[in-house]
Amino acid sequence: MKLNNALVPCAYRQARLKEDLRSRTQTTGVHAAYLRAETDAKLESKRRQYSQKEKHLRDECEHLEKKKAMETNVHMTTIAFLKRKQKLLTAKGEKWEIKLLEDVAAKDAELEGAK
């Protein structure tokens, strides 16, 4: 019977250790699943944040491209206007210069005739 009494505490201890191992395994599994879910949620949150930031930057680039195109159009229109105005003013200046020369020649002729 001594042998039997010695096995009882050992069997009890073994059962207790198995139960402890099962409990720890279950706790570890639950904890690991929780950490995995938490990590997945954090990653998805970061992906969503980066996607939103990327979309915002794309929209901003698009807006700046449109603004640049509008500024270029205004610039080209202004250049065309100024070139037309320059030709018009050059033509008027030449016309006035010719008129001035004619008037000076007429006055010189009038002065010569008065002498």
Secondary structure as UniProt FT lines:
FT   HELIX           2..114
//
